[in-house]
Amino acid sequence: MSAARPEREPRLAELAAVLRDAASVTVSTGAGMSAESGVPTFRDTQDGLWAKYRPEDLATPEAFAADPAMVWDWYEWRRTRLAGLNPHAGHRALAQLQDCLAAVTLITQNVDGFHQLAGSAQVLELHGNIRRNRCAAGHRSPWQAGVAERPPACPQCGGLLRPDVVWFGESLDSRTLEAACEAAAQCSVFVSIGTSTVVEPAASLGRVAAAAGATLAEVNPQTTPLSALSEYCFREPAGKVLPELLRRVQARGSA
Ligand code: OAD
């Protein structure tokens, strides 16, 4: 497997050609995808959420059981902050890539809903969506700003509402995970963007794709455990690489 080569422009053009020729493409995104929108990542040493907070205090069922108001307030802070932010050019480029390439499956660990806001359809959200709530009985409802109760009651059954996200120690939605695994195993190109690739089961998807013979590409300023398996590595922000990649895919398409 070749390491990232210095000649960036030809490599970007080459990846664009590989994508255009691919029968199916699977894209997997993580927190770095939304970093340029102003959403903090989890593991970046300076600004990462887990550099400032302990996940076991805020993102586990045990934490919610012990202090629902504190967990609710932390998510309210994240949600309120998110309400003032928007998808960036990289999110929009990915949505457009879905329109001009064959069979693109988009998998994300992000809970911010930015891919959908940027125009992507049928996003496999492995870790849920922070813009929704759910209760223990599984009733889902949209998050609303400015509700006094912390947490509010489910409008359907009166149970405590919580953010509709996956916490540490919880299982992912089985159908979503199954679809993601299938998309990884069956794609000809797998593109990993803005994830440290350390949280399972999402971290395994790239390895599954590589084992099945897919070509791997990575967009991330830092190396990850997936880098060694990746034929194409772009050590730059997603908001810079993806619009350029889209332009090259489109240019080749009209040639
Ligand atoms: P991490 O915070 O672990 O990793 C973010 C990655 O994005 C790092 O590898 C950065 O180098 C990279 N990055 C930063 N800025 C970037 C940019 N502008 N463009 C591209 N890449 C950039 O986030 P995740 O891998 O998404 O789970 O973390 C996975 C899961 O861990 C999250 O979904 C969350 C967390 O605990 C739950 O809450 C269940």
Residues whose N, C-alpha, C, O or C-beta is under 5 A from the ligand:
A	BS01	OAD	G30 A31 G32 M33 A35 E36 T41 F42 R43 D44 Q109 H127 V166 W167 G194 T195 S196 T197 V199 V219 N220 P221 Q222 E236 P237 A238
